Amino acid sequence: MNASQFGPRAWSLVGMWLGTRWLLVLLALLAPALALIRTALHGLALHGDSVNYLAAARSLTAGTGYTHFDGTPLTGWAPLYPTLLALFDVALGVDPLSGARYFDAAVFGLIVFFSGLLFQRYLREPSLVIVGTAFVLLSPDLLRLSTYGLSEPLFILLTIIFLLGLNRYLTKSSLLTLFLTAIVVGMAGVTRYIGVTLVLAGAAAILLNRRCTVRTRVLHLLLFCIVASLPLALWALRNIQLSGLPTATRGPSRYPLYSNLYYAFVFHLNWFFPVYFIGVTTTSRGALAVLAAVSGYLAGAFLKPRDLWRGIKLAVLELDAVSIFYIAYVSFLVALSTTIGLERIGYRYIAPAFVPAMLIVLYIVEQEVYLAGKTFSFNLLGTLCRFPRSPLAIALLVAVFAIAAAREGATMARPVEPENNYNHLTWRTSETVQLVKSLRLNHGEDTPLYTNVPFALYVHAGIPARWAPAAHRHQSGEPRRPVGSLAGLWPETPEAYLVWFDAQAKGHLFGVDSLQEIADFKIVARLEDGTVYEVTAR
């Protein structure tokens, strides 16, 4: 086909495709810039999980395998994220703490770009693709995750790539595409253990694929499940060999089903409205009910209830891989949080469902608003964009983006609180940390060092301290055991040290007053933010 045969409409479509892709690239380049700007002054924030990843990456480069900062095997966390941080060190000589800052920023940019590609795969309207991608860029939750040294951004990126690959497989029934998609799923499984939901979603999509015969579906299902599950299965076998269990043990959940459903709803709503301003506790149900009612009214202003329900059903059916994964992930997360002791469902855990949920919303809007033809159009950098003619719709869109931009700006300007960031200036200048670092307490196997904040001592003093004894497992709803059950068992050696930080109340640990019932304490130093004790066994 020559240029004359190609036709002006075809050239117009090419221009629209290139224009949309260029806009996606521009938006994607802004994402790492935002993440790097936020971490430029205070550095990468470090959650407790971040410190475990950091320690595992450093131990890997040191040749001691995947271990915690105290030398025990890493089993409660998946290995891919610290492995990639270790590669930064090996290949570029960049310490994992510095490497994580740039790696996470780059991953944020890729999340924005591949989200745009996913939207483009399912949506006909370039304007909705751009709006959705911009909304991903302006997500304060994704920005926070990308400046914390956590594995969630990598998992979200792999999830989006999985959805793109699965959609292509369902369209083309290509065995190579299925194999590559299964590899991505395997990587997701060793990034976060909840990556098993991708295996479940992929298996369900393959079985429901009517483009293939039953025999072909079964063969493809076996290939997918074997390849996708193999990395996590090998990691579980390694954990069993080292600790006797496939992963770290957790107690029963302390959050009932209704609480997990409530918070899952809260953080869904928070993606589109400023829920944080009215709080996210169960005492704010009245305010949330009002906000939900307003949301329903705004939806009803553009769609009839029957049309909205029809749009939801159509989205679930037409979005195939996306809707299957979204339902599988959210359901599995709620069930898991109700069963075992995890942190309360918050923006971290629910974040992988954000991009699929955004696509579902955009798809419904496209089906029920744009196909009605009540739009106006204009050209933006080679992309033909259409928006509803309704002044109310335009005002709502402007308001939502203004709120999103304001929240993004507030997130950029607000440093992470010290109780959630062990790289905060408060910990860097801690008198207790500095004293322990300067004294280099004579601790080791014969005189171990215990603390209620081992993360701070590892990051800022390089000391692999042990956890102070726990009354029950972390985030567990199990009853507290009496401190007397540790009599004669703690400390494990005749002498030990205990470094206790006053500002860090860990509810699952025994306090100093309780521990004094089973051991003798002598104050080595009392400081503004903590106390150092010498502990002698009775």
Summary of the structure (lengths in Angstrom):
residues: 538
radius of gyration: 25.9
end to end distance: 90.2
largest distance: 93.9
contacts: 1761
relative contact order: 0.10
helix: 64%
strand: 9%
